[in-house]
Amino acid sequence: MRAVNDKNGLLLQASQDEFEAMVRNVDIKSKILEQYAGWKGVRYRLGGSSKRGIDCSAFVQLTFREQFGMDLPRSTSEQQDIGKTIQRTKLRPGDLVLFRAGSTGRHVGIYLGNDKFVHASTSIGVTISNLSDKYWNKRYQDGRRVLSARTQS
């Protein structure tokens, strides 16, 4: 993508591939937010996978199944090994974001863009948080891309 200055002001020009990627990202984000809207505030429950309580990996698994038709593993320890590693600066909507929680614990959420991610928080339940928040920034471990161009259509 490049900026072009013409008589109407500054315009952005994108190649067909760049434009399609932007549209895909908007579509992915809207699907994740649709899922979030149905689960917002549902309390965290370790091992839970229903509206009575859900854990982080179950929320990720259900979101990918219901919104993208993908079957992801159930546990965070399995989810952290799927897809390909993505640098934090290259995260796109739909990428998994993984965190260290304590000495052996793990936590997973789904990146939305603009440094935000959706997850089932142990203290708040299903919510949207900011990667730059001190708590999450300190614990950030990895990003994983599990959606390909083929599965995003």
MARBA-3410 file (N, C-alpha, C, O; in Angstrom, 1 decimal):
153
0.8,-1.2,0.0,0.0,0.0,0.0,0.9,1.2,0.0,1.9,1.3,0.6 ~ 0.5,2.3,-0.7,1.3,3.5,-0.8,0.3,4.7,-0.8,-0.8,4.6,-1.2 ~ 0.9,5.8,-0.3,0.1,7.1,-0.2,0.5,7.8,-1.5,1.6,7.9,-1.9 ~ -0.6,8.4,-2.1,-0.4,9.2,-3.3,-1.1,10.6,-3.0,-2.3,10.6,-2.5 ~ -0.4,11.7,-3.3,-1.0,13.0,-3.1,-1.5,13.5,-4.5,-0.7,13.7,-5.4
-2.8,13.7,-4.6,-3.3,14.3,-5.8,-4.2,15.5,-5.5,-4.2,16.0,-4.4 ~ -4.9,16.0,-6.5,-5.7,17.3,-6.3,-6.8,17.1,-5.2,-7.2,18.2,-4.7 ~ -7.2,15.9,-4.9,-8.2,15.7,-3.9,-7.6,15.5,-2.5,-8.3,15.3,-1.6 ~ -6.3,15.5,-2.4,-5.7,15.2,-1.2,-4.9,13.9,-1.2,-4.6,13.4,-2.2 ~ -4.6,13.4,0.0,-3.8,12.2,0.2,-4.7,11.0,0.0,-5.8,10.9,0.6
-4.4,10.1,-0.9,-5.1,8.9,-1.2,-4.2,7.7,-0.9,-3.0,7.8,-1.0 ~ -4.8,6.6,-0.5,-4.1,5.3,-0.3,-4.3,4.5,-1.5,-5.5,4.3,-1.9 ~ -3.3,3.9,-2.1,-3.5,3.0,-3.2,-3.0,1.6,-2.7,-1.9,1.5,-2.1 ~ -3.8,0.6,-3.0,-3.4,-0.7,-2.6,-3.5,-1.7,-3.8,-4.3,-1.5,-4.8 ~ -2.6,-2.7,-3.9,-2.7,-3.7,-4.9,-4.0,-4.5,-4.7,-4.6,-4.4,-3.6
-4.3,-5.3,-5.6,-5.5,-6.2,-5.5,-5.3,-7.1,-4.3,-6.2,-7.3,-3.5 ~ -4.1,-7.7,-4.1,-3.8,-8.6,-3.0,-3.9,-7.8,-1.7,-4.5,-8.4,-0.7 ~ -3.4,-6.6,-1.6,-3.5,-5.8,-0.3,-4.9,-5.5,0.0,-5.4,-5.6,1.2 ~ -5.7,-5.1,-1.0,-7.1,-4.8,-0.8,-7.9,-6.0,-0.3,-8.7,-5.9,0.6 ~ -7.7,-7.2,-1.0,-8.3,-8.4,-0.5,-8.0,-8.8,0.9,-8.8,-9.2,1.6
-6.7,-8.6,1.3,-6.3,-8.9,2.6,-7.0,-8.0,3.6,-7.4,-8.4,4.7 ~ -7.1,-6.7,3.3,-7.8,-5.8,4.2,-9.3,-6.2,4.4,-9.8,-6.2,5.5 ~ -10.0,-6.5,3.3,-11.4,-7.0,3.4,-11.5,-8.2,4.2,-12.4,-8.4,5.0 ~ -10.5,-9.2,4.0,-10.5,-10.4,4.8,-10.4,-10.1,6.3,-11.1,-10.7,7.1 ~ -9.5,-9.2,6.6,-9.2,-8.8,8.0,-10.5,-8.2,8.7,-10.8,-8.5,9.8
-11.2,-7.4,7.9,-12.5,-6.8,8.4,-13.5,-7.9,8.6,-14.2,-7.9,9.7 ~ -13.6,-8.8,7.7,-14.6,-9.9,7.8,-14.2,-10.8,9.0,-15.1,-11.2,9.7 ~ -13.0,-11.2,9.2,-12.5,-12.0,10.3,-12.9,-11.3,11.6,-13.4,-11.9,12.5 ~ -12.5,-10.0,11.7,-12.8,-9.3,12.9,-14.3,-9.3,13.2,-14.7,-9.4,14.4 ~ -15.1,-9.1,12.2,-16.5,-9.0,12.5,-17.1,-10.3,12.9,-18.0,-10.4,13.8
-16.5,-11.4,12.4,-17.0,-12.8,12.8,-16.6,-13.0,14.3,-17.4,-13.6,15.1 ~ -15.4,-12.6,14.7,-14.9,-12.8,16.0,-15.8,-11.9,17.0,-16.2,-12.4,18.1 ~ -16.1,-10.7,16.6,-16.9,-9.8,17.4,-18.3,-10.3,17.5,-19.0,-10.1,18.6 ~ -18.8,-11.0,16.5,-20.1,-11.6,16.5,-20.2,-12.7,17.6,-21.1,-12.8,18.4 ~ -19.1,-13.5,17.6,-19.0,-14.5,18.6,-18.9,-13.9,20.0,-19.6,-14.4,21.0
-18.1,-12.9,20.2,-17.9,-12.2,21.4,-19.2,-11.7,22.0,-19.5,-11.8,23.1 ~ -20.0,-11.1,21.1,-21.3,-10.5,21.5,-22.2,-11.5,22.2,-23.0,-11.2,23.1 ~ -22.1,-12.8,21.7,-22.9,-13.8,22.3,-22.4,-14.4,23.6,-23.1,-15.1,24.3 ~ -21.1,-14.1,23.9,-20.5,-14.7,25.1,-20.0,-13.6,26.1,-19.5,-14.0,27.1 ~ -20.1,-12.4,25.7,-19.6,-11.3,26.6,-20.1,-11.4,28.0,-21.3,-11.6,28.3
-19.1,-11.4,28.9,-19.4,-11.5,30.3,-19.6,-12.9,30.9,-19.8,-13.0,32.1 ~ -19.7,-13.9,30.0,-19.8,-15.3,30.6,-18.6,-15.5,31.5,-17.5,-15.3,31.0 ~ -18.9,-16.1,32.6,-17.8,-16.2,33.6,-16.8,-17.3,33.2,-17.1,-18.2,32.4 ~ -15.6,-17.2,33.7,-14.5,-18.2,33.4,-14.8,-19.4,34.3,-15.1,-19.2,35.5 ~ -14.7,-20.6,33.8,-14.7,-21.8,34.5,-13.7,-22.8,33.9,-13.9,-23.2,32.8
-12.7,-23.2,34.7,-11.7,-24.1,34.2,-12.4,-25.4,33.7,-13.1,-26.0,34.5 ~ -12.1,-25.8,32.5,-12.8,-27.0,31.9,-14.1,-26.7,31.4,-14.7,-27.6,30.8 ~ -14.7,-25.5,31.5,-16.0,-25.2,31.1,-16.1,-24.9,29.6,-15.1,-24.5,29.0 ~ -17.2,-25.2,29.0,-17.4,-24.9,27.6,-18.9,-24.6,27.3,-19.4,-24.8,26.2 ~ -19.5,-23.9,28.3,-20.9,-23.5,28.1,-21.2,-22.1,28.6,-20.2,-21.5,29.2
-22.4,-21.6,28.4,-22.7,-20.3,28.9,-22.7,-20.2,30.5,-22.7,-19.1,31.0 ~ -22.7,-21.4,31.1,-22.5,-21.4,32.6,-21.1,-21.1,33.0,-20.9,-20.9,34.2 ~ -20.2,-21.2,32.1,-18.8,-21.0,32.4,-17.9,-21.6,31.3,-18.2,-22.7,30.8 ~ -16.9,-20.9,30.9,-16.0,-21.3,29.8,-14.6,-20.9,30.1,-14.3,-19.9,30.7 ~ -13.7,-21.8,29.7,-12.2,-21.4,29.9,-11.7,-20.9,28.5,-12.4,-20.9,27.5
-10.5,-20.4,28.6,-9.9,-19.6,27.4,-9.8,-20.5,26.2,-10.1,-20.1,25.1 ~ -9.3,-21.7,26.3,-9.1,-22.6,25.2,-10.4,-23.1,24.6,-10.6,-23.2,23.4 ~ -11.5,-23.3,25.4,-12.8,-23.6,24.9,-13.4,-22.5,24.1,-14.0,-22.7,23.1 ~ -13.2,-21.3,24.6,-13.7,-20.1,23.9,-13.1,-20.0,22.5,-13.8,-19.7,21.5 ~ -11.8,-20.2,22.4,-11.1,-20.2,21.2,-11.6,-21.3,20.3,-11.9,-21.1,19.1
-11.7,-22.5,20.8,-12.1,-23.6,20.0,-13.5,-23.4,19.5,-13.8,-23.6,18.3 ~ -14.5,-23.0,20.3,-15.8,-22.7,19.9,-15.9,-21.6,18.8,-16.6,-21.7,17.8 ~ -15.1,-20.5,19.0,-15.1,-19.4,18.0,-14.7,-19.9,16.7,-15.3,-19.6,15.7 ~ -13.6,-20.7,16.6,-13.1,-21.1,15.3,-14.0,-22.1,14.7,-14.2,-22.2,13.5 ~ -14.7,-23.0,15.5,-15.6,-24.0,14.9,-16.9,-23.2,14.4,-17.3,-23.5,13.3
-17.4,-22.3,15.2,-18.7,-21.7,14.8,-18.5,-20.6,13.8,-19.4,-20.4,13.0 ~ -17.4,-19.9,13.8,-17.3,-18.8,12.8,-16.5,-19.1,11.6,-16.7,-18.5,10.5 ~ -15.6,-20.1,11.7,-14.7,-20.4,10.5,-14.8,-21.9,10.1,-14.1,-22.3,9.1 ~ -15.6,-22.7,10.8,-15.7,-24.1,10.4,-14.4,-24.9,10.6,-14.2,-25.9,9.9 ~ -13.6,-24.5,11.6,-12.3,-25.1,11.8,-12.4,-25.9,13.2,-12.9,-25.3,14.2
-11.8,-27.0,13.2,-11.7,-27.8,14.5,-10.3,-27.6,15.1,-9.4,-28.2,14.6 ~ -10.2,-26.8,16.1,-9.0,-26.6,16.8,-8.9,-27.6,18.0,-9.9,-28.0,18.5 ~ -7.7,-27.9,18.5,-7.6,-28.7,19.7,-8.3,-28.0,20.9,-8.5,-26.8,20.8 ~ -8.6,-28.8,21.9,-9.3,-28.3,23.1,-8.5,-27.5,24.1,-8.9,-26.5,24.6 ~ -7.2,-27.9,24.3,-6.4,-27.4,25.3,-5.5,-26.3,24.8,-5.0,-26.3,23.6
-5.1,-25.3,25.7,-4.2,-24.3,25.3,-2.8,-24.9,25.0,-2.2,-24.4,24.0 ~ -2.4,-25.9,25.7,-1.1,-26.6,25.4,-1.1,-27.2,24.0,0.0,-27.2,23.3 ~ -2.2,-27.6,23.5,-2.3,-28.2,22.1,-2.4,-27.0,21.1,-1.9,-27.0,20.0 ~ -3.2,-26.0,21.5,-3.4,-24.9,20.6,-2.2,-24.1,20.3,-2.0,-23.5,19.2 ~ -1.3,-24.1,21.3,0.0,-23.3,21.1,0.9,-23.9,20.1,1.9,-23.3,19.7
0.6,-25.2,19.7,1.5,-25.8,18.7,0.9,-25.9,17.3,1.6,-26.4,16.4 ~ -0.3,-25.3,17.1,-0.8,-25.4,15.7,-0.5,-24.1,14.9,-0.1,-23.1,15.5 ~ -0.6,-24.1,13.6,-0.4,-23.0,12.8,1.1,-22.6,12.7,1.9,-23.5,13.0 ~ 1.4,-21.4,12.4,2.8,-21.0,12.3,3.0,-19.8,13.2,2.1,-19.0,13.5 ~ 4.2,-19.7,13.8,4.6,-18.6,14.7,4.6,-17.3,13.9,5.1,-17.2,12.8
4.0,-16.3,14.5,3.9,-14.9,14.0,4.5,-13.9,14.9,4.2,-13.9,16.1 ~ 5.3,-13.0,14.4,5.9,-12.0,15.3,4.7,-11.1,15.8,3.7,-10.9,15.1 ~ 4.9,-10.5,16.9,3.9,-9.7,17.5,3.5,-8.5,16.6,2.4,-8.1,16.5 ~ 4.5,-7.9,16.0,4.3,-6.8,15.1,3.5,-7.2,13.8,3.1,-6.3,13.1 ~ 3.4,-8.5,13.5,2.8,-8.9,12.3,1.4,-9.6,12.5,0.8,-10.1,11.6
0.9,-9.5,13.8,-0.4,-10.1,14.1,-1.5,-9.5,13.2,-1.5,-8.3,12.9 ~ -2.4,-10.4,12.8,-3.6,-10.0,12.1,-4.8,-10.6,12.8,-4.7,-11.5,13.6 ~ -6.0,-10.0,12.6,-7.2,-10.5,13.2,-7.4,-12.0,12.9,-7.2,-12.5,11.8 ~ -7.7,-12.7,14.0,-7.8,-14.2,13.9,-6.6,-14.9,14.4,-6.7,-16.2,14.6 ~ -5.5,-14.3,14.5,-4.3,-15.0,15.0,-4.5,-15.3,16.5,-5.1,-14.5,17.3
-4.0,-16.4,17.0,-4.0,-16.7,18.4,-2.9,-16.0,19.1,-1.8,-15.8,18.5 ~ -3.2,-15.5,20.3,-2.2,-14.9,21.1,-2.1,-15.7,22.4,-3.1,-16.0,23.0 ~ -0.8,-16.0,22.7,-0.6,-16.9,23.9,0.2,-16.2,24.9,1.1,-15.4,24.6 ~ -0.1,-16.6,26.2,0.6,-15.9,27.3,1.0,-17.0,28.3,0.5,-18.1,28.4 ~ 2.0,-16.6,29.1,2.4,-17.4,30.2,1.6,-16.9,31.4,1.5,-15.7,31.7
1.1,-17.9,32.2,0.3,-17.5,33.4,0.9,-18.4,34.5,0.5,-19.5,34.7 ~ 1.7,-17.8,35.3,2.4,-18.6,36.4,3.5,-19.4,35.9,4.0,-19.1,34.8 ~ 4.0,-20.3,36.7,5.2,-21.1,36.2,4.9,-22.1,35.2,5.7,-22.4,34.3 ~ 3.7,-22.7,35.2,3.4,-23.7,34.2,2.1,-23.4,33.4,1.8,-24.1,32.4 ~ 1.3,-22.4,33.8,0.1,-22.1,33.2,0.2,-21.4,31.8,1.2,-20.8,31.6
-0.8,-21.6,31.0,-0.9,-20.9,29.7,-2.2,-20.3,29.6,-3.2,-20.7,30.2 ~ -2.3,-19.3,28.7,-3.6,-18.6,28.4,-3.6,-18.3,26.9,-2.5,-18.0,26.3 ~ -4.8,-18.3,26.3,-4.9,-18.1,24.9,-6.1,-17.1,24.6,-7.1,-17.2,25.3 ~ -5.9,-16.3,23.6,-7.0,-15.4,23.1,-6.9,-15.3,21.6,-6.0,-15.9,21.0 ~ -7.8,-14.5,21.1,-7.8,-14.3,19.6,-7.6,-12.8,19.3,-8.3,-12.0,19.8
-6.6,-12.5,18.5,-6.3,-11.1,18.2,-7.4,-10.5,17.3,-7.9,-11.1,16.4 ~ -7.7,-9.3,17.6,-8.8,-8.5,16.9,-8.2,-7.4,16.0,-8.8,-7.0,15.0 ~ -7.0,-7.0,16.3,-6.4,-5.9,15.6,-6.2,-4.7,16.6,-6.8,-4.7,17.6 ~ -5.4,-3.7,16.2,-5.2,-2.5,17.0,-4.9,-2.9,18.5,-5.3,-2.2,19.4 ~ -4.0,-3.9,18.6,-3.5,-4.3,19.9,-4.6,-4.9,20.9,-4.3,-5.1,22.1
-5.7,-5.3,20.3,-6.8,-5.8,21.2,-7.0,-7.3,20.9,-6.8,-7.8,19.8 ~ -7.4,-8.0,21.9,-7.7,-9.5,21.8,-8.9,-9.8,22.6,-9.2,-9.2,23.6 ~ -9.6,-10.9,22.2,-10.8,-11.4,22.9,-10.4,-12.7,23.6,-9.7,-13.5,23.0 ~ -10.9,-12.9,24.8,-10.5,-14.1,25.5,-11.4,-14.3,26.7,-12.2,-13.5,27.1 ~ -11.3,-15.5,27.3,-12.0,-15.8,28.6,-11.1,-15.5,29.7,-10.2,-16.4,30.0
-11.2,-14.4,30.4,-10.3,-14.0,31.5,-10.7,-14.7,32.8,-11.9,-14.8,33.1 ~ -9.8,-15.2,33.5,-10.1,-15.8,34.8,-10.8,-14.9,35.8,-11.6,-15.3,36.6 ~ -10.5,-13.6,35.7,-11.1,-12.6,36.6,-12.4,-12.0,36.1,-13.2,-11.6,36.9 ~ -12.5,-11.8,34.8,-13.6,-11.0,34.2,-14.6,-11.9,33.4,-15.7,-11.5,33.3 ~ -14.1,-13.0,32.9,-14.9,-13.8,32.0,-14.6,-13.4,30.6,-13.5,-12.8,30.3
-15.5,-13.6,29.7,-15.3,-13.3,28.3,-15.2,-11.8,28.1,-16.2,-11.1,28.4 ~ -14.1,-11.3,27.6,-13.9,-9.9,27.5,-12.9,-9.6,26.4,-12.3,-10.4,25.8 ~ -12.7,-8.3,26.1,-11.7,-7.8,25.2,-10.7,-7.1,26.1,-11.0,-6.2,26.9 ~ -9.4,-7.4,25.8,-8.3,-6.8,26.5,-7.3,-6.2,25.5,-7.4,-6.4,24.3 ~ -6.3,-5.4,26.1,-5.3,-4.8,25.3,-4.0,-5.5,25.5,-3.6,-5.6,26.7
-3.3,-5.8,24.4,-2.0,-6.5,24.6,-1.0,-5.6,25.3,0.0,-6.1,25.9 ~ -1.1,-4.3,25.2,-0.2,-3.3,25.8,-0.4,-3.1,27.2,0.4,-2.5,27.9 ~ -1.5,-3.6,27.8,-1.8,-3.5,29.2,-0.6,-4.2,29.9,-0.1,-5.2,29.5 ~ -0.2,-3.6,31.0,1.0,-4.1,31.7,0.9,-5.6,32.0,1.9,-6.3,31.8 ~ -0.2,-6.0,32.5,-0.4,-7.5,32.8,-0.1,-8.4,31.6,0.7,-9.3,31.7
-0.8,-8.1,30.5,-0.7,-8.9,29.3,0.6,-8.7,28.6,1.2,-9.7,28.1 ~ 1.1,-7.5,28.5,2.4,-7.3,27.8,3.5,-8.1,28.5,4.4,-8.6,27.8 ~ 3.5,-8.1,29.8,4.6,-8.8,30.5,4.5,-10.3,30.3,5.5,-11.0,30.3 ~ 3.3,-10.9,30.0,3.1,-12.3,29.9,3.0,-12.8,28.5,3.0,-14.0,28.3 ~ 3.0,-11.9,27.5,2.9,-12.3,26.1,4.0,-13.3,25.8,5.2,-13.0,26.1
3.6,-14.4,25.1,4.6,-15.4,24.7,4.7,-15.6,23.2,5.9,-15.6,22.7 ~ 3.6,-15.6,22.5,3.7,-16.1,21.1,2.4,-15.7,20.4,1.3,-15.5,21.0 ~ 2.5,-15.5,19.1,1.4,-15.4,18.2,1.4,-16.6,17.2,2.4,-17.0,16.8 ~ 0.2,-17.1,16.9,0.1,-18.3,16.0,-0.9,-18.0,14.9,-2.0,-17.6,15.3 ~ -0.6,-18.2,13.7,-1.6,-18.0,12.6,-2.1,-19.3,12.2,-1.4,-20.2,11.8
-3.4,-19.5,12.4,-4.1,-20.7,12.1,-5.1,-20.6,10.9,-5.5,-21.6,10.3 ~ -5.4,-19.3,10.6,-6.3,-19.1,9.4,-5.4,-18.9,8.2,-4.5,-18.1,8.2 ~ -5.7,-19.6,7.1,-5.0,-19.3,5.9,-6.0,-18.6,5.0,-7.1,-18.4,5.3 ~ -5.5,-18.1,3.8,-6.3,-17.4,2.9,-7.5,-18.3,2.5,-8.6,-17.8,2.2 ~ -7.2,-19.6,2.4,-8.3,-20.6,2.0,-9.4,-20.6,3.0,-10.6,-20.7,2.6
-9.0,-20.7,4.3,-10.1,-20.8,5.3,-10.8,-19.5,5.6,-11.8,-19.5,6.3 ~ -10.2,-18.4,5.2,-10.8,-17.1,5.5,-11.9,-16.7,4.5,-12.6,-15.7,4.8 ~ -12.0,-17.4,3.4,-13.0,-17.0,2.4,-14.4,-17.3,2.9,-15.4,-17.0,2.1
END
